[in-house]
Structures are given as structure tokens and as C-alpha cells.
Amino acid sequence: MKVKGDNFSPQATLTWHPVDDLTVYGAYRTGFLAGGIGNPGVVTNYTGFTDEQLHNALAFDDEKAEGFEVGAKGIFLDGRLSGDLTFYHYKYTGLQVATFHPETTSFSIGNAASAINQGVELQSTFQFDDHLNAHVSVAYVDLHFKDYSNAPCYSGQTAATGCVALPTPHQDLSGEAFQAPPWTFNLGADYDHELTDKLNIGVSFDVTHWTTVHNRQPNTDFLAHTILNASIRIYEAGGGWEFALIGTNLTNEIYATGLGSKPLGAPQDITGVINPGRELRLQVTRTF
């Protein structure tokens, strides 16, 4: 069995500077990811397989991407305010999707017919003075399968919840969102000032909020949560010693990622990765 692919992926970008310190651009981009052959371990006996059956069981096809983005970047208010705004829309054809099979603890790679990745991102920083600045960012992502009618069923999925038995168990995920939270918000600030002739103090914080991602498999939603990170440090301005107290997840949000069927478990068993809770660290650094 052979898998062969070739591709020509052109790109083009136009940039315009309508005034000083402002850039407007538009870009058309294409991309390519070669297909291949895998041995997922879900096929136990290849005897008697035709070439077409072998290809369907082991091979995955090329992935292609095509789309555009437009945006603007600028510096305003005598350099105190900077920011950028980007809109993008990309279509993936033959999107390569890795599927975990809990009954055999193996992965297989297949292709979704098409998927859409589109959204908008805004980032901005404001410098209040020489000591204090604040930054904010907002991102909206619409990431969904446009056409994925042959997606594997999850463990324990029934016909009532969308699993079709023939010719092989599959479900239709066309129109379903996947992976990324639709909204992400971030707000933060940094403050730095002299304490003495030799010592400076720096204080910073970041608050990030992610919205919920709903999944078709029960009990695998990625739930909305907010994380606060902050730090305070005292350091020698010309280099030398630095003492920092660093706090992560100060809101002590407990959530799980990578939720899915438990390997070798019952159909209702779910596994995932729990994020670390609140952490405080004392860090001492010496620069020579």
C-alpha cells in the first residue's frame, strides 16, 4: 500500500500605512499537511483485506487549508496606547483528526471532510506612565466541523444518541464545535518602581476567563473558569539578587481538560487531567 501527495501552497499579503504608526494588512494563505499510514491497533487481522479496505483501515489523506485574514496594528496617544485587531477565516479540507479508542488503548488518524476556523482577536496595551501599564485581550473563536459524517462513536454511544451501526459504527459531527473555548478574556497590569537607590519593586497580575465548550459525549464539557495569577518581586536594579513571590491560580479554580472515555473502562467511565490548584512559590535568583 502506498500513500502519495503533492501540493502547491501560495500566499499573498498586502500592507498599507495610511498614516504614521498605523498598519493595515490583508493576507490570503493556503497550507498543506501530508497524509500517511498508521497502524492504530484497532484492526487485529489484515488477512483477506483488499487494497481499498487496507487503505480505509490504515491510511489518512492529505489535509489542506485555505483562507484569509485582515487586520490593523497601531500606536496612538504619543506611544502610550498600542494595539492590534485581526479577523480571520480558514477552511480545512480533509482535516486530520486523531481518535482515541479506549477499548484497545490506541489512537487512529482519520479525516474530517471539512472544518472551519474563524474568529477575531483584539489586543491592547496602555502605558499610564514610566511605572505602570495595563493590557487587555479578547478573542472569539468559531472552530467547528463543517462536514464530518463519518466520525467514530464514543464509548457506549447508542443509536438514540447518534451512533449509526453500519457499515461501521460512526456518528455525524457536522456543525459540531471542537477544541477551543469560543471566548477568552484577559486583563492584566504591571507596576515597577524604585524602592531605594539600589532596589526596585515589581508587581503584576493577570486575570483570564475561558467560556464553556460543550461536547456531545456526556460529562466531557470543558467548563467555564477564571484564573488569577499574580507576583511581587524585589530586585537589584543593576542586576544581582532578585526575590519573587509568585502565585498561580489564586482563585483555586479546579477543572479538567482532555476529558474522554477511560482506557479499558466501562462505557460511562470518564478520565481527564485535573489542573493544579492554588500555588505559591518563592523564587530567589542571582544574576552574575
Residue pairs with C-beta under 8 A, 6 or more apart in sequence:
1 37
1 51
1 54
1 55
1 58
1 59
3 35
3 36
3 37
3 59
3 61
5 32
5 34
5 35
5 61
5 62
7 32
7 34
7 62
7 64
9 30
9 31
9 32
10 28
10 30
11 27
11 28
11 29
11 30
12 27
12 28
13 25
13 26
13 27
13 28
14 25
14 26
14 27
15 23
15 24
15 25
16 23
16 24
16 25
17 23
17 24
18 24
21 74
21 75
21 76
22 72
22 73
22 74
22 75
23 72
23 73
23 74
24 70
24 71
24 72
25 70
25 71
25 72
25 73
26 68
26 69
26 70
27 68
27 69
27 70
28 67
28 68
29 65
29 66
29 67
29 68
29 69
29 90
30 64
30 65
30 66
31 64
31 65
31 66
32 62
32 63
32 64
32 65
33 62
33 63
33 64
33 65
33 96
34 62
35 59
35 60
35 61
35 62
35 63
35 94
35 96
35 111
36 59
36 60
36 109
37 58
37 59
37 60
38 58
38 59
38 60
38 107
38 108
38 109
39 58
40 58
40 101
40 104
40 106
40 107
40 108
40 109
41 101
41 104
41 106
42 101
42 104
42 106
42 108
43 57
43 58
46 54
46 57
49 57
60 96
60 109
60 110
60 111
61 94
61 111
62 94
63 92
63 93
63 94
63 95
63 96
63 111
64 92
64 93
64 94
65 90
65 91
65 92
65 93
66 90
66 91
66 93
67 88
67 89
67 90
67 91
67 117
67 118
68 88
68 89
68 90
69 86
69 87
69 88
69 89
70 86
70 87
70 88
71 84
71 85
71 86
71 87
72 84
72 85
73 82
73 83
73 84
74 82
74 83
74 84
75 81
75 82
76 82
76 83
79 127
80 126
80 127
80 128
81 124
81 125
81 126
81 127
82 124
82 125
83 122
83 123
83 124
83 125
84 121
84 122
84 123
84 124
85 120
85 121
85 122
86 120
86 121
86 122
87 119
87 120
88 117
88 118
88 119
88 120
88 121
89 116
89 117
89 118
90 116
90 117
90 118
91 114
91 115
91 116
91 117
91 146
92 112
92 114
92 115
92 116
92 117
93 113
93 114
94 111
94 112
94 113
94 114
95 111
95 112
95 114
95 115
95 145
95 148
96 109
96 110
96 111
97 109
97 110
97 111
97 112
97 148
97 151
98 107
98 108
98 109
99 107
99 108
99 109
99 110
99 151
99 152
100 106
100 107
100 260
100 261
101 107
101 108
101 152
102 155
102 260
102 261
102 262
102 263
102 264
102 265
103 155
103 264
105 263
105 264
108 152
110 150
110 152
112 145
112 147
112 148
112 151
112 173
113 146
113 147
113 148
113 149
114 145
114 146
114 147
114 148
115 143
115 144
115 145
115 146
115 148
116 142
116 143
116 144
116 146
117 141
117 142
117 143
118 141
118 142
119 139
119 140
119 141
119 142
119 143
120 139
120 140
121 137
121 138
121 139
121 140
122 137
122 138
122 139
123 135
123 136
123 137
124 135
124 136
124 137
125 133
125 134
125 135
126 133
126 134
126 135
127 133
128 134
131 191
131 192
131 193
132 189
132 190
132 191
133 189
133 190
134 187
134 188
134 189
134 190
135 186
135 187
135 188
135 189
136 186
136 187
136 188
137 184
137 185
137 186
138 183
138 184
138 185
138 186
139 183
139 184
140 182
140 183
141 180
141 181
141 182
141 183
141 184
142 177
142 182
143 177
143 178
143 179
143 180
144 175
144 176
144 177
144 178
145 151
145 173
145 174
145 175
145 176
145 178
146 174
146 175
147 174
148 172
148 173
148 174
148 176
149 170
149 172
149 173
149 174
150 170
151 170
151 171
151 172
151 173
152 169
152 170
152 171
153 162
153 163
153 169
153 170
153 171
154 171
154 216
154 217
154 260
154 261
155 261
155 265
155 267
156 261
156 266
156 267
156 268
157 163
157 169
157 171
157 217
157 267
159 165
161 216
162 171
162 172
162 216
163 169
163 170
163 171
164 170
164 171
164 172
171 216
173 216
176 216
177 213
177 214
178 215
179 213
180 213
181 210
181 211
181 212
181 213
181 222
181 224
182 211
182 213
183 209
183 210
183 211
184 208
184 209
184 210
184 211
185 208
185 209
186 206
186 207
186 208
186 209
187 206
187 207
188 204
188 205
188 206
188 207
189 204
189 205
190 202
190 203
190 204
191 202
191 203
191 204
192 200
192 201
192 202
192 203
193 200
193 201
194 200
194 201
194 237
195 201
195 234
198 236
198 237
198 238
199 234
199 235
199 236
199 237
200 234
200 235
200 236
200 237
201 232
201 233
201 234
202 231
202 232
202 233
202 234
202 235
203 230
203 231
203 232
203 233
204 230
204 231
205 228
205 229
205 230
205 231
206 228
206 229
206 230
207 226
207 227
207 228
208 226
208 227
208 229
209 224
209 225
209 226
209 227
210 222
210 224
210 225
210 226
211 224
212 221
212 222
212 223
212 224
213 221
213 222
214 221
215 221
215 222
215 259
217 259
217 260
217 261
219 259
219 270
220 259
220 260
220 270
220 272
221 259
222 255
222 257
222 259
223 255
225 253
225 255
226 251
226 253
227 248
227 249
227 251
227 253
228 247
228 249
228 250
228 251
229 247
229 248
229 249
229 250
230 247
230 250
231 244
231 245
231 246
231 247
232 244
232 245
233 242
233 243
233 244
233 245
234 242
234 243
234 244
235 241
235 242
235 243
235 244
235 285
236 242
239 287
240 286
240 287
241 284
241 285
241 286
241 287
242 283
242 284
242 285
242 286
242 287
243 282
243 283
243 284
244 282
244 283
244 284
244 285
245 280
245 281
245 282
245 283
246 280
246 281
246 282
246 283
247 278
247 279
247 280
247 281
248 276
248 278
248 279
248 281
249 275
249 276
249 277
249 278
249 279
250 278
251 278
252 277
252 278
253 275
254 274
254 275
254 277
255 274
255 275
256 272
256 273
256 274
256 275
257 272
257 273
257 275
258 272
258 273
259 270
259 271
259 272
260 270
260 271
260 272
261 267
261 269
261 270
261 271
262 269
262 270
262 271
263 271
265 271
